[in-house]
């Protein structure tokens, strides 16, 4: 009897020792990557997929107009890139600020990061770096482009980060009602921004306006300018020449600081090679050569709302990850997710996901949610198919360097700078790039 008890004690001791070793191993594994620093792999994959889309449409869009940016109304593959990036920024912010130690420190970091993005955008898209056919650099500060892709992301990032830092509740999410209550002020901000956007877009009166273009006069060395007048006198117009978006940019930024190669130059009214760039038709409207910034001030309001939508989706992902039921999002959506989806469907996300006034007809919300949830998140995070997405994951982790080097042509400009005797004798020109 004593021996049996002794054997049981020994077995129990060995079992406890084994569990202690297993626990120690688990702690060592988890300590190597703190929970707050865990990356959502599917988000990196989706970001990498968006970067791949961006490179594709930039390099192939000129050959295949069907995937190039829509000249004005309508939607193509290229028009999904910017809303996807903004949505991803919102999801990322939900993870970045889920555990705050000090709101003031977090605010300072958000301000610094936004300022860095803004300055980088001014350098890359302000006109300082010239095109592949012009081996020069520098820009007159009176003509520098003030807005751009990174500038828009910086604005949306800052506003949404401040909302996440200062406007969320302190209680834990335990039900669909508590989630709505915790983040109710975020949706108040989204509603206010949307109301301001729609009120200005359809309520402002747009008067006639003028602009100048450089007149090419063969045989003359004098620089002459041609004054063109655009007749408007309308309210609530959403066409290329007389919309409130362009008017506010001209008023606050100055027409000399806007993008000089607007996408509407490829419309049927402005190009005989529609939907590609080409010479002006004889009866072309006067606004065809006017500057217009696709990343302007008013349209950046809705970019912020797109980012807020991504933030809320990030909250939902965090909620399910904390409760250890990530597969439930894909198999049997909870009541809170169903209600959130119904709320989203009841709103007009045509406006929420507008990159600019021309894309007001883009139905991007449904496809964006499908891609971010069902493809990367379902396959990668739920079913564990990570090896097949390693390239996209790497691209997503290094999205900003790829954008700077590839999408902004820095790599090509560096290669283009090495030539033999004459600038035209370079490797890029040999393979047909930069002609």
N, C-alpha and C positions, 0 to 999 in steps of 0.2 A: 504494500500500500504506500509506503514511504517512497519507494523507488518510482512508482507511477506518478506520485505528486512531484517528485524531483524532476522527472522527465518533462512533465507538463510545464514546470517553471522554466526549465532550460529552453524549451520550444518557444514559450512566450517571450523570454528574454531575446532569443535570436530573431523572433518576428519583429519585436520593437526595435532592435538594432538595425534590422534591414529597412524598416520604415524611416528611421532617422537618417540613414544614408540616402535613401531616395528623396527625402525632404530636402536634405542639404544640396543634392544635385539639382533639384528643381529651383531652389533659391539661387544657386550659382548661375543657372541658365537665365532666370528672369532678371537677375541683377545686372547681367551684361547688357540688357536693353530695357531701361525703365519704361513703365507703361505710358508715361507722358510722351516718350520719344518714339513710341511705336508708330510705324508708317502704315497707312492704309494702302496696301499693295495695289488694289484695284484702282485707286485714285491715281497712283503713278502711271498705271497702264493706260487709263483713260486720258491723262495728260499727254502721255507719249503718243497715243493715237491722234490726239488733236494736233500735236506738233507735226506728225506725219501728214495729216490733212493740209496743214498750213504750207509745208514745203511742196506738196503735190500741186496745190492750186496756184502757188506762186510760180512754179517752174513750168507747169503744163497748162495753166489756165489760158495763156495766150494762144495755145494751139487748139485747145478744146474749149470753146466759149460756154459749153453746157456746164462746166464746173467752175468757170471764172465768176467773179462777182457780178451779180445782176446789175445791169446799167441803171435801173431805178426800181420799179415795181417787180415783184417776183422774188424767188429764192433759188439759190444754187448751192452746191457743196461748199463753196468758199464762204458763203454767208453764215454757215454754222460755226465757223472757227472762233470768232470773237465771243459770241454768247457762251460757247462751251468753256472757253478760258475763264470768263467771268463767273460762271457757275462753279468751276473747279476752285477758284479763289475763295468763294463762299464756303464750300465744303472744307477746305483746308483751314480756314479761320475757326471753324467750329472745333477742330481738333487742337489748334494752336492755343486757344484760350479756354479750354474746358476746365482747367485748374489754374486759377489766378492766385498768386501770392500777394501781389501788390498792384492795385489798379493804376497808380501813378507811374510805376515803372513800365507796366504794359503799354500805357498810353504813350510814354516817351519812345519806346521801341517802335510802336506803330507809326508815329510821326517821322522818325528817322528813316524807317524802311520806305515809307511813301515818298519822302523827299529824295531818296536814292533812286527810286524808280522814275520819278519825275525828271531828275537831272539826266539820267541815262537815256530816257526817251528824247529829251531835247538834243542830246548829242547825236543820237542815232538817226532821228527823223526830223531834226530841225533844219537840215540842209547843209550841215557842216561837212559831211562826207558826200562827195559827188558820185555820179553814176559810173558804170563800167566804161563808158565812152569818154570819160573826162578824168584824166589823171591829175586832178587838183583837189584841194580841200579849202575849207573856209566859208564863212557865211557873213553877210552884212546883218548885224543884229536888228536892223530896222525891217528886215525881211524874213527873219527866222520863223519857222513854223512852230507855234506854241503848243499845239495839241497833237496827239498821236496815240498809238496803241498803248504804250507803256504809261503815258500820262493818264489815259482813261482808266487803266487798271489801278494806277496809284490813287486816283480820286475815289474809285469804288472801294478799294482796299481800306483806305483811311476811314471812310464813313461807316462801313460795315464793321470794321474792327472796333471803332468807338461805340457802336451799338452793342456789340458783344461784350465789351468791357464794362460799360456803364448801365446798360438798359435791360439786363436780364435779372430774373429773380434769383434768390439765394437758396431756395428749397430744391430738394431732389425730385426728379420726375418719377412718379409712381403710377400714373394713369394718363389717359389722353387729355383729360381736363387739366391736370397739373402741368402737362407740357404746354398746352395753350396758354395757361396762366403765367408760366415762367417766362415765355418769350412774347407776350402779348404786345409789349411796346415796340418790338421789332416790326410787327405787322402794322402798327400804327404809323411808324416811320415810312414803311412801304406805301401805305395808303396815302399819306400826306404828299410824298414825292410824286406818286402817280397822278394825284389830283392837280398838283402844280404843273406837271408836264403837260397834261391834257388841256388844262386851262390856258397855258401859254401857247401851245401848238395851234389850238383852234380858236383862241380868243384874241390874239394879238393882230393888230392891223399892220400890214406890210406895205409901205409906200414905195413909190418908184425909187430906183437907186442907180448909181453910175459906177463904172470902174474903167481902168485903163489897161491897154495891152500894148506891148512893144510892136511897132509897125516896122516890118521888114521892107526897106526901100533899097532895091538893087542899084548899085552905082553911086550910092551916097554914103559918106562916112558919118553923117549926123545921126544921132539917136532921136527918133521921133515916137510919140505915143498917140494912140487912137482912143478917143473917149467913146465908150459904148453905154447906152442908157437902157435899162431894163424896166419896162412898164409893168407895174403891179397894181397897187391900189385895191388890194383884196384882203379878206380876213378868212383864216381857216384853210388856206390853200396848201396842199401838200405836194405840189409839183416841184421840179428842180429849181425854178427861178424865183419863185415868190413865196417861199415857206418861212415860217417864223424861226426855224433852226438856223438857217443861213443869216437871217437878219440880225439875230442876237449875237452871232459870232462876229459879223461885220461891225456891230456896234461896240462890243466889249473887247474883242481881240484885235480888231482892225483887219481890213481886207488883205493887207500886205502880209499878214501872219497866217493866212489860211493855205490849205493844200492847193497847189496850182495845177494838179492833174486830176480833176474830179472824175468820178466813174461815169457821170452822165454824159461825158464826151463821147461815149460809145452808143448812146441812144440813137434811135432812127432819125430824130430831128437834127442830130448834131454830127452824124457820120454817114457817109455814103457806103461805108464798109460794115455797117451794122450787122452783128453785134460787136465788131472789132473797131479799133480806132481807125480813123481815116479822115480824108479832107472834108471840109464843111459842105453841106448841100447849098445850093444857091439861095434857098429860102430858110436858112438856119436861123433859129431864134437868137436874140442878142445875148442871152445868158450862157450860150454854149461854151464860151471861152472864159467864163468867170470862175474865180477860185471858190472852192467849197470844201469844207473840212468834214469828212465822214465821222471823225471823232470829236465833234464839237461840244459846246458847253451844255446845251439843252438836252441833246441826246445822251449825254453822260449821266443824266438823272436816271434814265431807265436802265442804264448799265449797272447802276448802284442797286436797283431793285432786283435785277437778275442775280447779282451777287448775294443779296439777302435771301433769295429763294434757295440758292446753293447752301447758304448758312443753315437754313432750316432743315434741309435734307441731311446735312452733316449732323445736326442734333438728333435726327431720327436714327441714323446709323450708330451714333454713340450710345443711344438709349438701348438698342438691341445688342450691341457688343457688351455693354455692362451687364445685361441680363442673360448673356450667354445663349441667345436665341437668334443668331444672325441668319440662319436658314429660314426662319419664320417669315422674314420679309419677302422671300421668294415663293414659299409654298402656301402658307395660309396667312395673308396679311392681317394684322391686328385691326381692331376697330379704329384706333387712332390713325393708322396709316390710311385706312379706307376713307375716313373722314377728311384727312388732309388732302387726299387725292380729289375727293369731291369738291373741296373748297378751291383747290387749284383749277379744276375744270370749270367752276362757276365764274372764275375771273377771266378777263381777257388778256391772256399772256402774249397775245400779239404785240401789245404795247410793252409788257414787262421785258420781253426779250429783244426789243428793237435796238440794233446797233446805231441806227440813225433814222431819220425820217423816211428815207427811201425804203427801208425794210419793214414798214408797218404791216405788211401782209405776210410776214414770215411766221409760220406755225411751228416754232422751234421747240416749244415746251415738251410736247409729247415724245418726239424723237430723242430729245436730250435726256429725259428721264429714262427712256428705254435703253439707251446706250450706257448711261452711267450705272444703272441698276442691274439690268438683266444680262448684259454681256460681260463687262469687266468684273463687276462686283460678284455676280453669280458664279462665273466660271473660275475666277481667281480666288476670292475670299471664301466662298462657300464650298465649291467642289475641288479646290486646290490645284487647278491646272496652271501652275506658275511657270513651269519651264518653257512652255510654248510662248509665253509673253515676256520673256526676259529682255528682249530688245526694246519693246515698247516701255517696259518698266525703267530701263536705263535711260531712254529718251525722256521719260517723264520726270525722273530725278534731276536730269541736267537740262531741263526745258529752257531756262533763261540763257545759258551759254550757247545752246544750239540756235536759239532765236537770234542772238547777237551775231554769231559767226556765219550762219547760213542764211537766215531770212533777211538780215540786213546787209548781206553781200560782203562782209568783212573778209572772209576767206578768199572770195573771188577777187576782191580789190587788191589783196596782198599778192596773190599770184599774178594778177594783171600788171602789177608794178614792176615786174621783172621782164624785160624785153631785150631784143637783139637789135641794136643800132637805131631802130625806129619803134615808137610805142605800139604801132600796129603789129609788129612781129612779136607776139606773145603767145603763150600756150592756150589761153582761153579763146583768142581769136582764131587759132588754128582749128579748134574743135567746134567753132560756131557760136561761142558765147561772147556777148558784148559787141556784136556787129551792129 
